[in-house]
Amino acid sequence: MAQTVTECLAAGTDSVTLIDEVKAGTHNVEGMTQAEINEMVQRNVDHLEIILAYAPVDGNDTPNVAGAADSKKTTHVAAVTTGTDYIAAN
């Protein structure tokens, strides 16, 4: 059975949380350099961008996350912006 848009977005929830926690200063980054933190944030931004770009090749393929209502993707899109802005500022 193919995944739903909601299931695909759920796969990115940990990335959203990590990015938001790093920005808020609540994610444990003890012992990490700023470059390592930025790399970690970038990996999670990349993960979310991949999920947000999911589009079906045919009727039996990945659900159309890219074409889903923006309201379903709000937190994921915001996390990409937050992560990108964080890296630029640090």
N, C-alpha and C positions, 0 to 999 in steps of 0.2 A: 504494500500500500504506500502510495506517495505521501510525502510530508505535506502538511498544510503550511500556509504562510505563517500562522501563529507558531507552529512548531519550529520553523526555520528561524523566526525572530527570537524564540526562546533560547536557541543555541547561542545567541549573542548576548544574553542577559549578563553573564559573568563579565564580559568585556565592558559593557555599559557600567556595571558596578565598579570595576577596577578603575576605569578612567575617572568616574565621578569621585571615588575615594582618593585617588592621587591628587586631583585638583583641590579637594577639600582638606588635604593633609592628614587624612585618617587612615590611609593605606600604609601598612608597614613596609617602609623602604630602608630600614636600618641596614647600614653596611653597603648600600648601593651608591654609586656615583650618580651625578645628575645625568650623565650620558647614558648610563644603564637604565635609569628611570625613563628617560625619553625613548630609548629603544623598546622598553616594555610597553609604554603607552602606544608607540607607533605600531607594534605588532597587533595590539588590540584594535586600534583604528583600522588597520588593514583588514583584520578579521571582520569587523562590522561592515566595511565597504564591500567586501566580497558577498556577504549575506544580503546586503541591500541591493546588490546588482543581480541577484538570482532572477533569471527569466527563463521560461520554458522554451525548449527547442522544438518540442512537439507536445501533443496532448498528454503524454504519459511521463513527462519529465518533471523537473523541479517546478514547484509552484511559482507563480508570478509575483515575487516579493517586490521587484522593481515597479510593477504596475499596480501594486496594492494601494489602498487608500493611505494618504499621508498620515492620517490619525492613528493608524496601526504602527507606524514607524517613527513616531515623534521622538521617543526616548533614544532610539538608536541613532537617528540623524543628529540629535542634539549632542550625543556622546562623541560622535565623529568630530563635530565642530569644537567641542570642549577639548578633546584630545589634541587636535591640530593647533588650537590656540595655546594650549599648555606648552606644547613642544616649542612653538615659536617664541614664547615668552621666557623659556628656560633653556 
